[in-house]
Amino acid sequence: MHGYAQTKASHLRRLRRIEGQVRGLQRMIETDEYCIDVLTQISAATRALQAVSLGLLDEHLKHCVSQAITAGGTEADAKIAEASDAIARLVRS
């Protein structure tokens, strides 16, 4: 079971909302909306995706990484490295 199993429905709702935002962005471009308005909506969609990713990261640390640390050994090292890599990707994005 993944760390987000208990909040899966919430994540899916948020992602569906983001999907709607992206479809709205497509419509804005199709109807030649003002560029600053489009950029504002892109920023909102980006922040929404970041919120989902931070929630998933938090759950991963609390569930998967903490279990691996409890188990110890190379699995713990691998999970910590994996989490560090994920954090680095989020920071770069």
HELIX and SHEET records of a PDB file:
HELIX    1   1 ALA A    5  THR A    7  5                                   3    
HELIX    2   2 LYS A    8  GLU A   30  1                                  23    
HELIX    3   3 CYS A   35  HIS A   60  1                                  26    
HELIX    4   4 LEU A   61  VAL A   65  3                                   5    
HELIX    5   5 SER A   66  ALA A   71  1                                   6    
HELIX    6   6 GLY A   73  ARG A   92  1                                  20    
END                                                                             
